[in-house]
Amino acid sequence: MHPDAARLKRLHRLERVRDIARHAAAAEAARAEGTLSRLADLAERTGAMAASYAARTDMADGADLTRFQRFTAGLQGIRTSAEDDATRARAIADQRQAELASAERRRAAVEDRAEALARAIAARAETPALGARRAPEGDHSAPKGGR
């Protein structure tokens, strides 16, 4: 096999590997985005619950008020924790998106190199080597002097 043909074959294999890596990066990015969405939703719903309970004024005595304050403080703690988790998930999702973009750039670079090499091989196949002589077309006569 010609060295350029072998190199082109390797580039196509590398392109397939990079495409698989890109798909894996896309799946990771989708999972990270899903986690971010769920955590942001949890923080929002917990905050809404805490706000709803904070507006209540129907405590009968101090004990009810104390229990109620502990409960709403617990809800606020859950909300804060969910918001912190969502912040970390956002950073992870951003990182996964960056990895996806990088994987796509690497795949595209290999694809460009493979296309350039294929064009170079095709151009060399069309252009005869310097100094090579071709027989004129249509000249299929027998050598001169022989019968």
Contact map, one row per residue, 1 for C-alpha under 8 A:
111011000000000000000000000000000000000000000000000000000000000000000000000000000000000000000000000000000000000000000000000000000000000000000000000
111111000000000000000000000000000000000000000000000000000000000000000000000000000000000000000000000000000000000000000000000000000000000000000000000
111111100000000000000000000000000000000000000000000000000000000000000000000000000000000000000000000000000000000000000000000000000000000000000000000
011111110000000000000000000000000000000000000000000000000000000000000000000000000000000000000000000000000000000000001000100000000000000000000000000
111111111000000000000000000000000000000000000000000000000000000000000000000000000000000000000000000000000000000000000000100000000000000000000000000
111111111100000000000000000000000000000000000000000000000000000000000000000000000000000000000000000000000000000000000000000000000000000000000000000
001111111110000000000000000000000000000000000000000000000000000000000000000000000000000000000000000000000000000000000000000000000000000000000000000
000111111111000000000000000000000000000000000000000000000000000000000000000000000000000000000000000000000000000001001100000000000000000000000000000
000011111111100000000000000000000000000000000000000000000000000000000000000000000000000000000000000000000000000000000000000000000000000000000000000
000001111111110000000000000000000000000000000000000000000000000000000000000000000000000000000000000000000000000000000000000000000000000000000000000
000000111111111000000000000000000000000000000000000000000000000000000000000000000000000000000000000000000000011011000000000000000000000000000000000
000000011111111100000000000000000000000000000000000000000000000000000000000000000000000000000000000000000000011001000000000000000000000000000000000
000000001111111110000000000000000000000000000000000000000000000000000000000000000000000000000000000000000000000000000000000000000000000000000000000
000000000111111111000000000000000000000000000000000000000000000000000000000000000000000000000000000000000000010000000000000000000000000000000000000
000000000011111111100000000000000000000000000000000000000000000000000000000000000000000000000000000000000010011000000000000000000000000000000000000
000000000001111111110000000000000000000000000000000000000000000000000000000000000000000000000000000000000000000000000000000000000000000000000000000
000000000000111111111000000000000000000000000000000000000000000000000000000000000000000000000000000000000000000000000000000000000000000000000000000
000000000000011111111100000000000000000000000000000000000000000000000000000000000000000000000000000000110110000000000000000000000000000000000000000
000000000000001111111110000000000000000000000000000000000000000000000000000000000000000000000000000000110010000000000000000000000000000000000000000
000000000000000111111111000000000000000000000000000000000000000000000000000000000000000000000000000000000000000000000000000000000000000000000000000
000000000000000011111111100000000000000000000000000000000000000000000000000000000000000000000000000000100000000000000000000000000000000000000000000
000000000000000001111111110000000000000000000000000000000000000000000000000000000000000000000000000100110010000000000000000000000000000000000000000
000000000000000000111111111000000000000000000000000000000000000000000000000000000000000000000000000000000000000000000000000000000000000000000000000
000000000000000000011111111100000000000000000000000000000000000000000000000000000000000000000000000000000000000000000000000000000000000000000000000
000000000000000000001111111110000000000000000000000000000000000000000000000000000000000000000001101100100000000000000000000000000000000000000000000
000000000000000000000111111111000000000000000000000000000000000000000000000000000000000000000001100100000000000000000000000000000000000000000000000
000000000000000000000011111111100000000000000000000000000000000000000000000000000000000000000000000000000000000000000000000000000000000000000000000
000000000000000000000001111111110000000000000000000000000000000000000000000000000000000000000001000000000000000000000000000000000000000000000000000
000000000000000000000000111111111000000000000000000000000000000000000000000000000000000000001001100100000000000000000000000000000000000000000000000
000000000000000000000000011111111100000000000000000000000000000000000000000000000000000000000000000000000000000000000000000000000000000000000000000
000000000000000000000000001111111110000000000000000000000000000000000000000000000000000000000000000000000000000000000000000000000000000000000000000
000000000000000000000000000111111111000000000000000000000000000000000000000000000000000011011001000000000000000000000000000000000000000000000000000
000000000000000000000000000011111111100000000000000000000000000000000000000000000000000011001000000000000000000000000000000000000000000000000000000
000000000000000000000000000001111111110000000000000000000000000000000000000000000000000000000000000000000000000000000000000000000000000000000000000
000000000000000000000000000000111111111000000000000000000000000000000000000000000000000010000000000000000000000000000000000000000000000000000000000
000000000000000000000000000000011111111100000000000000000000000000000000000000000000010011001000000000000000000000000000000000000000000000000000000
000000000000000000000000000000001111111110000000000000000000000000000000000000000000000000000000000000000000000000000000000000000000000000000000000
000000000000000000000000000000000111111111000000000000000000000000000000000000000000000000000000000000000000000000000000000000000000000000000000000
000000000000000000000000000000000011111111100000000000000000000000000000000000000110110010000000000000000000000000000000000000000000000000000000000
000000000000000000000000000000000001111111110000000000000000000000000000000000000110010000000000000000000000000000000000000000000000000000000000000
000000000000000000000000000000000000111111111000000000000000000000000000000000000000000000000000000000000000000000000000000000000000000000000000000
000000000000000000000000000000000000011111111100000000000000000000000000000000100100000000000000000000000000000000000000000000000000000000000000000
000000000000000000000000000000000000001111111110000000000000000000000000000001110110010000000000000000000000000000000000000000000000000000000000000
000000000000000000000000000000000000000111111111000000000000000000000000000000100000000000000000000000000000000000000000000000000000000000000000000
000000000000000000000000000000000000000011111111100000000000000000000000000000000000000000000000000000000000000000000000000000000000000000000000000
000000000000000000000000000000000000000001111111110000000000000000000000001101100000000000000000000000000000000000000000000000000000000000000000000
000000000000000000000000000000000000000000111111111000000000000000000000001100100000000000000000000000000000000000000000000000000000000000000000000
000000000000000000000000000000000000000000011111111100000000000000000000000000000000000000000000000000000000000000000000000000000000000000000000000
000000000000000000000000000000000000000000001111111110000000000000000000001000000000000000000000000000000000000000000000000000000000000000000000000
000000000000000000000000000000000000000000000111111111000000000000000001001100000000000000000000000000000000000000000000000000000000000000000000000
000000000000000000000000000000000000000000000011111111100000000000000000000000000000000000000000000000000000000000000000000000000000000000000000000
000000000000000000000000000000000000000000000001111111110000000000000000000000000000000000000000000000000000000000000000000000000000000000000000000
000000000000000000000000000000000000000000000000111111110000000000000001000000000000000000000000000000000000000000000000000000000000000000000000000
000000000000000000000000000000000000000000000000011111110000000000000001000000000000000000000000000000000000000000000000000000000000000000000000000
000000000000000000000000000000000000000000000000001111111000000000000000000000000000000000000000000000000000000000000000000000000000000000000000000
000000000000000000000000000000000000000000000000000111111100000000000000000000000000000000000000000000000000000000000000000000000000000000000000000
000000000000000000000000000000000000000000000000000000111110000000000000000000000000000000000000000000000000000000000000000000000000000000000000000
000000000000000000000000000000000000000000000000000000011111000000000000000000000000000000000000000000000000000000000000000000000000000000000000000
000000000000000000000000000000000000000000000000000000001111110110000000000000000000000000000000000000000000000000000000000000000000000000000000000
000000000000000000000000000000000000000000000000000000000111110110000000000000000000000000000000000000000000000000000000000000000000000000000000000
000000000000000000000000000000000000000000000000000000000011111110000000000000000000000000000000000000000000000000000000000000000000000000000000000
000000000000000000000000000000000000000000000000000000000011111111000000000000000000000000000000000000000000000000000000000000000000000000000000000
000000000000000000000000000000000000000000000000000000000000111111100000000000000000000000000000000000000000000000000000000000000000000000000000000
000000000000000000000000000000000000000000000000000000000011111111110000000000000000000000000000000000000000000000000000000000000000000000000000000
000000000000000000000000000000000000000000000000000000000011111111111000000000000000000000000000000000000000000000000000000000000000000000000000000
000000000000000000000000000000000000000000000000000000000000011111111100000000000000000000000000000000000000000000000000000000000000000000000000000
000000000000000000000000000000000000000000000000000000000000001111111110000000000000000000000000000000000000000000000000000000000000000000000000000
000000000000000000000000000000000000000000000000000000000000000111111111000000000000000000000000000000000000000000000000000000000000000000000000000
000000000000000000000000000000000000000000000000000000000000000011111111100000000000000000000000000000000000000000000000000000000000000000000000000
000000000000000000000000000000000000000000000000000000000000000001111111110000000000000000000000000000000000000000000000000000000000000000000000000
000000000000000000000000000000000000000000000000000000000000000000111111111000000000000000000000000000000000000000000000000000000000000000000000000
000000000000000000000000000000000000000000000000010011000000000000011111111100000000000000000000000000000000000000000000000000000000000000000000000
000000000000000000000000000000000000000000000000000000000000000000001111111110000000000000000000000000000000000000000000000000000000000000000000000
000000000000000000000000000000000000000000000000000000000000000000000111111111000000000000000000000000000000000000000000000000000000000000000000000
000000000000000000000000000000000000000000000110110000000000000000000011111111100000000000000000000000000000000000000000000000000000000000000000000
000000000000000000000000000000000000000000000110010000000000000000000001111111110000000000000000000000000000000000000000000000000000000000000000000
000000000000000000000000000000000000000000000000000000000000000000000000111111111000000000000000000000000000000000000000000000000000000000000000000
000000000000000000000000000000000000000000100100000000000000000000000000011111111100000000000000000000000000000000000000000000000000000000000000000
000000000000000000000000000000000000000001110110000000000000000000000000001111111110000000000000000000000000000000000000000000000000000000000000000
000000000000000000000000000000000000000000100000000000000000000000000000000111111111000000000000000000000000000000000000000000000000000000000000000
000000000000000000000000000000000000000000000000000000000000000000000000000011111111100000000000000000000000000000000000000000000000000000000000000
000000000000000000000000000000000000001101100000000000000000000000000000000001111111110000000000000000000000000000000000000000000000000000000000000
000000000000000000000000000000000000001100100000000000000000000000000000000000111111111000000000000000000000000000000000000000000000000000000000000
000000000000000000000000000000000000000000000000000000000000000000000000000000011111111100000000000000000000000000000000000000000000000000000000000
000000000000000000000000000000000000001000000000000000000000000000000000000000001111111110000000000000000000000000000000000000000000000000000000000
000000000000000000000000000000000001001100100000000000000000000000000000000000000111111111000000000000000000000000000000000000000000000000000000000
000000000000000000000000000000000000000000000000000000000000000000000000000000000011111111100000000000000000000000000000000000000000000000000000000
000000000000000000000000000000000000000000000000000000000000000000000000000000000001111111110000000000000000000000000000000000000000000000000000000
000000000000000000000000000000011011001000000000000000000000000000000000000000000000111111111000000000000000000000000000000000000000000000000000000
000000000000000000000000000000011001000000000000000000000000000000000000000000000000011111111100000000000000000000000000000000000000000000000000000
000000000000000000000000000000000000000000000000000000000000000000000000000000000000001111111110000000000000000000000000000000000000000000000000000
000000000000000000000000000000010000000000000000000000000000000000000000000000000000000111111111000000000000000000000000000000000000000000000000000
000000000000000000000000000010011001000000000000000000000000000000000000000000000000000011111111100000000000000000000000000000000000000000000000000
000000000000000000000000000000000000000000000000000000000000000000000000000000000000000001111111110000000000000000000000000000000000000000000000000
000000000000000000000000000000000000000000000000000000000000000000000000000000000000000000111111111000000000000000000000000000000000000000000000000
000000000000000000000000110110010000000000000000000000000000000000000000000000000000000000011111111100000000000000000000000000000000000000000000000
000000000000000000000000110010000000000000000000000000000000000000000000000000000000000000001111111110000000000000000000000000000000000000000000000
000000000000000000000000000000000000000000000000000000000000000000000000000000000000000000000111111111000000000000000000000000000000000000000000000
000000000000000000000000100000000000000000000000000000000000000000000000000000000000000000000011111111100000000000000000000000000000000000000000000
000000000000000000000100110010000000000000000000000000000000000000000000000000000000000000000001111111110000000000000000000000000000000000000000000
000000000000000000000000000000000000000000000000000000000000000000000000000000000000000000000000111111111000000000000000000000000000000000000000000
000000000000000000000000000000000000000000000000000000000000000000000000000000000000000000000000011111111100000000000000000000000000000000000000000
000000000000000001101100100000000000000000000000000000000000000000000000000000000000000000000000001111111110000000000000000000000000000000000000000
000000000000000001100100000000000000000000000000000000000000000000000000000000000000000000000000000111111111000000000000000000000000000000000000000
000000000000000000000000000000000000000000000000000000000000000000000000000000000000000000000000000011111111100000000000000000000000000000000000000
000000000000000001000000000000000000000000000000000000000000000000000000000000000000000000000000000001111111110000000000000000000000000000000000000
000000000000001001100100000000000000000000000000000000000000000000000000000000000000000000000000000000111111111000000000000000000000000000000000000
000000000000000000000000000000000000000000000000000000000000000000000000000000000000000000000000000000011111111100000000000000000000000000000000000
000000000000000000000000000000000000000000000000000000000000000000000000000000000000000000000000000000001111111110000000000000000000000000000000000
000000000011011000000000000000000000000000000000000000000000000000000000000000000000000000000000000000000111111111000000000000000000000000000000000
000000000011001000000000000000000000000000000000000000000000000000000000000000000000000000000000000000000011111111100000000000000000000000000000000
000000000000000000000000000000000000000000000000000000000000000000000000000000000000000000000000000000000001111111110000000000000000000000000000000
000000000010000000000000000000000000000000000000000000000000000000000000000000000000000000000000000000000000111111111000000000000000000000000000000
000000010011000000000000000000000000000000000000000000000000000000000000000000000000000000000000000000000000011111111100000000000000000000000000000
000000000000000000000000000000000000000000000000000000000000000000000000000000000000000000000000000000000000001111111110000000000000000000000000000
000000000000000000000000000000000000000000000000000000000000000000000000000000000000000000000000000000000000000111111111000000000000000000000000000
000100010000000000000000000000000000000000000000000000000000000000000000000000000000000000000000000000000000000011111111100000000000000000000000000
000000010000000000000000000000000000000000000000000000000000000000000000000000000000000000000000000000000000000001111111110000000000000000000000000
000000000000000000000000000000000000000000000000000000000000000000000000000000000000000000000000000000000000000000111111111000000000000000000000000
000000000000000000000000000000000000000000000000000000000000000000000000000000000000000000000000000000000000000000011111111100000000000000000000000
000110000000000000000000000000000000000000000000000000000000000000000000000000000000000000000000000000000000000000001111111110000000000000000000000
000000000000000000000000000000000000000000000000000000000000000000000000000000000000000000000000000000000000000000000111111111000000000000000000000
000000000000000000000000000000000000000000000000000000000000000000000000000000000000000000000000000000000000000000000011111111100000000000000000000
000000000000000000000000000000000000000000000000000000000000000000000000000000000000000000000000000000000000000000000001111111110000000000000000000
000000000000000000000000000000000000000000000000000000000000000000000000000000000000000000000000000000000000000000000000111111110000000000000000000
000000000000000000000000000000000000000000000000000000000000000000000000000000000000000000000000000000000000000000000000011111110000000000000000000
000000000000000000000000000000000000000000000000000000000000000000000000000000000000000000000000000000000000000000000000001111111000000000000000000
000000000000000000000000000000000000000000000000000000000000000000000000000000000000000000000000000000000000000000000000000111111101000000000000000
000000000000000000000000000000000000000000000000000000000000000000000000000000000000000000000000000000000000000000000000000000111111000000000000000
000000000000000000000000000000000000000000000000000000000000000000000000000000000000000000000000000000000000000000000000000000011111000000000000000
000000000000000000000000000000000000000000000000000000000000000000000000000000000000000000000000000000000000000000000000000000001111100000000000000
000000000000000000000000000000000000000000000000000000000000000000000000000000000000000000000000000000000000000000000000000000011111110000000000000
000000000000000000000000000000000000000000000000000000000000000000000000000000000000000000000000000000000000000000000000000000000011111000000000000
000000000000000000000000000000000000000000000000000000000000000000000000000000000000000000000000000000000000000000000000000000000001111100000000000
000000000000000000000000000000000000000000000000000000000000000000000000000000000000000000000000000000000000000000000000000000000000111110100000000
000000000000000000000000000000000000000000000000000000000000000000000000000000000000000000000000000000000000000000000000000000000000011111100000000
000000000000000000000000000000000000000000000000000000000000000000000000000000000000000000000000000000000000000000000000000000000000001111110000000
000000000000000000000000000000000000000000000000000000000000000000000000000000000000000000000000000000000000000000000000000000000000000111110000000
000000000000000000000000000000000000000000000000000000000000000000000000000000000000000000000000000000000000000000000000000000000000001111111000000
000000000000000000000000000000000000000000000000000000000000000000000000000000000000000000000000000000000000000000000000000000000000000011111100000
000000000000000000000000000000000000000000000000000000000000000000000000000000000000000000000000000000000000000000000000000000000000000000111110000
000000000000000000000000000000000000000000000000000000000000000000000000000000000000000000000000000000000000000000000000000000000000000000011111010
000000000000000000000000000000000000000000000000000000000000000000000000000000000000000000000000000000000000000000000000000000000000000000001111110
000000000000000000000000000000000000000000000000000000000000000000000000000000000000000000000000000000000000000000000000000000000000000000000111110
000000000000000000000000000000000000000000000000000000000000000000000000000000000000000000000000000000000000000000000000000000000000000000000011111
000000000000000000000000000000000000000000000000000000000000000000000000000000000000000000000000000000000000000000000000000000000000000000000111111
000000000000000000000000000000000000000000000000000000000000000000000000000000000000000000000000000000000000000000000000000000000000000000000000111
